Amino acid sequence: MIIPYFRRCLIALLLAAAAFAPCALAQQEFPPPQGHGRVVVLVSGTAGPKHDREFAQAIAALGYDVALFDGNKMEGTGAVGMKSAIEQARQMPHALPGKVALIGLSLGGGLALAYGSLMPNEVAVDIVWYPATGFFLRLPGFVRHIKVPVLMFAGESDTYRDCCLISTARAIAAAAKVPFELVTYPNTGHDFIVGGSNYNPQSYKDALDRSAARLKAAFGD
């Protein structure tokens, strides 16, 4: 469950005042074929990083240095945890300097949307796949704070724990003021990526192609 935004801000400030060390997070690097690349911070869902390894490899194959983080360990760390993950990713052996791209899946998508979308100095684009959006219902004014371009993918048949409903995704997109693109897929459920419990080849390929195009545009490649 994602703690409401303003409460998280207070927690983040307190943690920042104490130390960054508690936000150290386990991660794995997936280098690009050319050896070095712009950084993509990939945040997993509740199934954990192992579930998303094949997807991470697919993003890395596009030419990016992917740092995969466990969304379960990031939950509860707020903006401080997200910034810590970004800084760790920038220190990866194959990382090029500059802003990063965020990609979040399910829980990780919710975290990327809730915190990464508010960090225009660190994040070039925020790409969220079937993100957890329940926090929006408790904090509808949140969307006005988004400062990073967002690309969201949602399955129209997604009813997983009522965390990622298509109606909520559409409400967020309708309320957004910054560039915010919502792409929805009929007959598609939650976790439709490669290796996912509801893998949908057509929806996955389209979303991956769109992600590739958005990454390329964000980094000016």
Secondary structure, 3 states (H helix, E strand, C coil): CCCCHHHHHHHHHHHHHHCCHHHCCCEEEECCCCCCECEEEEECCCCCHHHHHHHHHHHHCCCCEEEEECHHHHCCCHHHHHHHHHHHHHCCCCECCCCEEEEEECHHHHHHHHCHHHCCCCEEEEEEECCCCHHHHHCHHHHHHCCCCEEEEEECCCCHHHCCCHHHHHHHHHHCCCCEEEEEECCCCCCCCCCCCCCCHHHHHHHHHHHHHHHHHHHCC
